[in-house]
């Protein structure tokens, strides 16, 4: 355990020298913060109790080992809206094109369409395919040729080269820090020292996993491009729905519908009021009839009295 402070001191001198040399070099890799590990010395300070010592580790980041990426990392996507009389057949052709280019179909769905009279009017097909980035432009060009008309097209690209370089630099730094913690753990002679280093090592490894996951995601997005295709049948002739006779027929149909709605409303109102009429209307009518007869009898009695 007496050799542990010497090894740590040697590591600090080496890492400090490396950090000073990096300040004079213009490196694109980001600098990481200093990690602090609490180590306990086994040397006796006279009272027999171990003395706690704070060890500060600066990351070993050498500019000569910084990642160099010659190829730019670009995420490319495309959205196409096409018009075709045979949407299902064109959808199958697009799937074949994607497979021939080394890609695959992510999702495919079809929805039947109907016109205003309820008749079938073709179907709409939605496709999402992914192809290698090197085959992106050729695949988009072939997909255009499968349809009668391109209604809408949008191609987008996002350059993530800088973000990818930053992830590579952070990953290299975290792995170097992990190696330093492993070396310190080998020199640990007590359980408390080992547990403290193990805690710091677990945090570093968790950060390494996060960085590797994000890097794999960027590699997947840049290596394969996404193409979203919407296939629609040709639109109906607009003049057929704007003619004079069509408008007259539509107005007549709307009038009949309005009249039927009024009749249905009245029937519904009567059926809703019928229980109220039975419960309250009949007794009120009987009372009114009884009072009217009494009034008539009283009037008749007064007339007879006057005649007498």
C-alpha positions in Angstrom: 0.0 0.0 0.0 3.1 2.2 0.5 3.7 2.1 -3.3 0.2 3.4 -4.1 0.9 7.1 -3.5 4.1 6.9 -5.6 2.2 5.3 -8.5 -0.5 7.9 -8.2 2.0 10.7 -8.0 3.8 9.4 -11.1 0.5 9.2 -13.0 -0.3 12.8 -12.0 3.0 14.1 -13.2 2.6 12.3 -16.5 -1.0 13.5 -17.0 -0.1 17.0 -16.0 2.8 17.1 -18.6 0.5 15.8 -21.3 -2.2 18.4 -20.4 0.4 21.3 -20.6 1.6 20.1 -24.0 -2.0 20.0 -25.3 -2.5 23.6 -24.4 0.1 24.7 -27.0 -1.5 22.5 -29.8 -4.8 23.4 -31.5 -6.9 20.3 -31.1 -10.5 19.9 -32.2 -11.3 17.4 -29.5 -13.2 18.9 -26.5 -11.5 19.0 -23.1 -13.0 16.9 -20.3 -13.4 17.9 -16.7 -11.1 16.6 -14.0 -12.2 13.4 -12.1 -11.5 13.2 -8.4 -10.9 9.8 -6.7 -10.6 9.5 -2.9 -7.8 7.1 -2.0 -6.8 6.2 1.6 -3.2 5.8 2.5 -2.1 2.8 4.6 0.8 4.7 6.1 0.5 5.4 9.8 0.7 9.1 10.8 1.7 8.4 14.3 -1.8 7.8 15.8 -2.3 4.5 14.0 -5.3 5.8 11.9 -5.1 5.8 8.1 -4.9 9.2 6.4 -7.4 10.1 3.6 -5.8 11.6 0.5 -7.7 13.3 -2.5 -6.3 12.3 -5.9 -7.1 14.4 -8.9 -6.9 12.8 -12.3 -6.8 14.9 -15.5 -7.8 13.1 -18.6 -5.1 11.8 -20.9 -6.1 13.5 -24.1 -3.3 13.6 -26.7 -3.9 15.8 -29.8 -1.9 13.3 -31.9 -4.5 10.6 -31.1 -7.5 12.8 -31.9 -9.9 11.1 -34.4 -9.6 12.2 -38.0 -12.5 11.7 -40.3 -12.0 12.3 -44.0 -15.5 11.4 -45.0 -18.3 13.7 -44.1 -21.2 12.3 -42.2 -24.5 13.5 -43.8 -28.0 12.4 -43.0 -30.1 12.5 -46.2 -33.8 12.0 -46.4 -36.4 12.4 -49.2 -40.2 12.8 -49.3 -42.0 12.1 -52.6 -45.7 12.5 -53.5 -46.4 10.7 -56.8 -49.5 10.3 -58.9 -50.2 7.0 -60.7 -53.2 5.1 -62.0 -51.9 1.8 -60.7 -50.6 2.7 -57.2 -50.4 -0.9 -55.9 -48.3 -2.0 -58.8 -46.0 1.0 -58.5 -45.6 0.3 -54.8 -44.3 -3.2 -55.6 -41.9 -1.7 -58.2 -40.5 0.8 -55.6 -40.0 -2.1 -53.1 -38.1 -4.0 -55.8 -36.0 -1.0 -56.6 -35.1 -0.5 -52.9 -34.1 -4.2 -52.6 -32.0 -4.1 -55.8 -30.1 -1.0 -54.4 -29.3 -2.9 -51.2 -32.1 -1.4 -49.1 -35.3 -2.6 -47.6 -38.9 -1.6 -46.9 -39.5 -0.2 -43.5 -43.3 0.1 -43.7 -46.0 -0.2 -46.3 -49.8 0.5 -46.1 -52.7 0.9 -48.5 -55.9 2.8 -48.1 -58.9 2.6 -50.5 -60.3 5.9 -51.8 -63.9 6.7 -52.8 -65.4 9.6 -54.7 -68.4 11.7 -53.7 -70.9 9.1 -54.9 -69.3 6.4 -52.9 -67.7 4.6 -55.8 -64.1 3.2 -55.6 -61.6 5.6 -56.9 -58.3 3.8 -56.6 -56.1 3.5 -53.5 -53.4 5.5 -51.7 -50.2 3.7 -50.9 -47.7 4.9 -48.4 -44.1 3.5 -48.4 -41.0 4.1 -46.3 -37.8 2.6 -47.6 -34.2 2.8 -46.5 -31.3 2.5 -49.0 -27.5 2.9 -48.6 -26.4 6.5 -48.7 -24.3 5.9 -51.8 -27.4 4.8 -53.7 -29.6 7.6 -52.5 -29.7 9.8 -55.7 -30.0 6.8 -58.1 -32.8 5.3 -56.1 -34.8 8.6 -56.0 -34.3 9.0 -59.7 -35.7 5.5 -60.4 -38.6 6.1 -58.1 -39.6 9.3 -60.0 -39.7 7.3 -63.3 -42.2 4.8 -61.9 -45.1 7.3 -61.7 -47.0 9.5 -64.2 -46.4 12.7 -62.4 -44.4 14.0 -59.4 -46.7 16.1 -57.3 -44.3 17.1 -54.6 -40.6 16.3 -53.8 -38.5 17.3 -50.8 -34.9 16.3 -50.3 -33.1 17.3 -47.0 -29.6 16.8 -45.7 -28.1 17.3 -42.3 -24.3 17.5 -41.8 -23.4 15.7 -38.5 -19.6 15.5 -39.1 -18.7 17.8 -36.3 -21.0 16.1 -33.9 -19.5 12.7 -34.9 -15.9 14.0 -34.3 -17.0 15.3 -30.9 -18.4 11.9 -29.9 -15.2 10.2 -31.1 -13.0 12.5 -29.1 -15.2 12.2 -25.9 -15.2 8.4 -26.3 -11.4 8.3 -26.6 -11.0 10.5 -23.5 -13.5 8.4 -21.4 -11.7 5.2 -22.4 -8.3 6.7 -21.4 -9.9 7.7 -18.0 -11.3 4.2 -17.6 -7.8 2.8 -18.1 -6.4 5.1 -15.4 -9.0 4.0 -13.0 -8.3 0.3 -13.7 -4.6 0.9 -13.0 -5.4 2.6 -9.7 -7.8 -0.2 -8.8 -5.0 -2.8 -9.2 -3.0 -0.9 -6.6 -5.8 -0.8 -4.1 -5.1 -2.8 -0.9 -8.3 -2.0 1.1 -12.0 -2.6 0.5 -12.8 1.1 0.9 -10.3 2.1 -1.7 -11.5 -0.5 -4.2 -15.2 0.5 -3.6 -14.4 4.2 -4.2 -12.5 3.5 -7.4 -15.2 1.1 -8.5 -17.9 3.8 -8.1 -16.0 6.3 -10.2 -15.3 3.5 -12.8 -19.0 2.7 -13.0 -19.9 6.3 -13.8 -17.2 6.5 -16.5 -18.4 3.3 -18.1 -22.0 4.5 -18.1 -21.0 7.6 -20.0 -19.0 5.5 -22.4 -22.2 3.4 -23.1 -24.2 6.6 -23.8 -21.6 8.0 -26.2 -21.3 4.7 -28.0 -25.1 4.4 -28.3 -25.4 7.9 -29.8 -22.5 7.2 -32.2 -24.1 4.0 -33.4 -27.3 5.9 -34.0 -25.5 8.6 -36.1 -23.7 5.8 -38.1 -27.1 4.2 -38.8 -28.7 7.4 -39.9 -25.7 8.4 -42.2 -25.1 5.0 -43.7 -28.8 4.5 -44.7 -31.0 7.2 -46.2 -34.7 7.3 -45.6 -37.2 7.8 -48.5 -40.9 8.3 -47.8 -43.2 7.9 -50.8 -47.0 8.6 -51.1 -48.8 7.2 -54.2 -52.1 8.8 -55.1 -54.5 8.0 -58.0 -55.1 10.7 -60.6 -57.5 13.4 -59.4 -61.0 13.5 -61.0 -61.9 16.0 -63.6 -62.9 19.2 -61.7 -65.4 20.5 -64.3 -67.7 17.5 -63.8 -68.5 18.6 -60.2 -68.9 22.3 -61.1 -71.5 22.2 -63.9 -74.9 23.8 -63.8 -76.9 20.6 -63.9 -74.7 19.1 -61.2 -75.3 22.1 -59.0 -79.1 21.9 -59.6 -79.2 18.2 -58.7 -77.1 18.9 -55.6 -79.4 21.7 -54.5 -82.5 19.4 -55.0 -80.8 16.7 -53.0 -80.0 19.1 -50.2 -83.6 20.3 -50.1 -84.9 16.8 -49.8 -82.4 16.1 -47.0 -83.4 19.3 -45.2 -87.2 18.4 -45.4 -86.5 14.9 -44.1 -84.5 16.3 -41.3 -87.4 18.6 -40.3 -89.9 15.7 -40.3 -87.5 13.5 -38.3 -87.1 16.4 -35.8 -90.9 16.7 -35.3 -91.4 13.0 -34.9 -88.6 13.0 -32.3 -90.1 15.9 -30.4 -93.5 14.3 -30.3 -92.2 11.0 -29.1 -90.2 12.9 -26.4 -93.2 14.9 -25.3 -95.7 12.0 -25.3 -94.9 10.8 -21.7 -95.3 14.4 -20.4 -98.6 14.7 -22.2 -99.9 11.5 -20.6 -98.6 12.3 -17.1 -99.6 16.0 -16.9 -101.9 16.8 -19.9 -104.7 14.2 -19.2 -105.2 15.2 -15.5 -105.2 18.9 -16.4 -107.8 18.3 -19.1 -110.0 16.3 -16.7 -109.8 19.0 -14.1 -110.6 21.7 -16.6 -113.6 19.7 -17.9 -114.9 19.2 -14.4 -114.6 23.0 -13.6 -116.3 24.0 -16.8 -119.3 21.7 -16.1 -119.7 23.2 -12.6 -119.6 26.7 -14.0 -122.2 25.8 -16.6 -124.5 24.3 -13.9 -124.1 27.3 -11.8 -125.0 29.6 -14.7 -128.0 27.4 -15.5 -129.2 27.5 -11.9 -129.0 31.4 -11.9 -131.0 31.6 -15.1 -133.8 29.4 -13.7 -133.9 31.5 -10.5 -134.4 34.7 -12.4 -137.2 33.2 -14.5 -139.0 32.1 -11.3 
